[in-house]
């Protein structure tokens, strides 16, 4: 008894939509509020870090 089936079609590689189940634009549109929140948190973090460095340099000058 042979388990090999010779006449089956070969599998093709999936495209990005088949592989992930969504496109990048669908992800952005569906999660825009969360992405905006992450950007806001990053902006506050980098602004605070910039101000902290500026204050540290000012302390060293005095």
C-alpha positions as CSV (number, residue, x, y, z in Angstrom):
1,X,0.0,0.0,0.0
2,X,1.5,3.3,-1.1
3,X,0.8,6.5,0.9
4,X,2.2,8.8,-1.8
5,X,-0.4,10.6,-4.0
6,X,1.3,11.8,-7.1
7,X,-1.5,13.8,-8.7
8,X,-2.2,16.4,-6.0
9,X,-1.5,20.0,-6.9
10,X,1.6,21.6,-5.3
11,X,1.0,24.2,-2.6
12,X,1.7,27.8,-3.5
13,X,3.3,30.2,-1.0
14,X,0.6,32.3,0.6
15,X,0.4,36.0,-0.1
16,X,0.7,38.5,2.8
17,X,-3.1,38.7,3.3
18,X,-3.4,34.9,3.5
19,X,-0.4,34.5,5.7
20,X,-1.4,37.2,8.3
21,X,-5.1,37.4,7.9
22,X,-5.1,41.2,7.4
23,X,-3.2,43.9,5.6
24,X,-1.2,46.6,7.3
25,X,-3.8,49.2,6.4
26,X,-6.6,47.1,8.0
27,X,-4.5,46.9,11.1
28,X,-3.8,50.6,11.2
29,X,-7.5,51.5,10.6
30,X,-8.7,49.0,13.2
31,X,-6.2,50.1,15.9
32,X,-5.7,53.8,15.2
33,X,-6.7,54.8,18.7
34,X,-4.2,52.5,20.3
35,X,-1.4,53.6,17.9
36,X,-2.2,57.2,18.6
37,X,-2.0,56.5,22.4
38,X,1.4,54.9,21.9
39,X,2.7,57.9,19.9
40,X,1.4,60.3,22.5
41,X,3.2,58.4,25.3
42,X,6.4,58.3,23.2
43,X,6.2,62.0,22.6
44,X,5.8,62.8,26.3
45,X,8.7,60.5,27.1
46,X,11.1,62.0,24.6
47,X,10.0,65.6,25.6
48,X,10.6,64.8,29.3
49,X,14.0,63.3,28.5
50,X,15.0,66.3,26.4
51,X,14.0,68.7,29.2
52,X,15.8,66.6,31.8
53,X,19.0,66.7,29.8
54,X,18.7,70.5,29.3
55,X,18.3,71.0,33.1
56,X,21.3,68.8,33.8
57,X,23.5,70.8,31.4
58,X,22.3,74.0,33.0
59,X,23.2,72.8,36.5
60,X,26.7,71.9,35.3
61,X,27.2,75.3,33.8
62,X,26.3,77.1,37.1
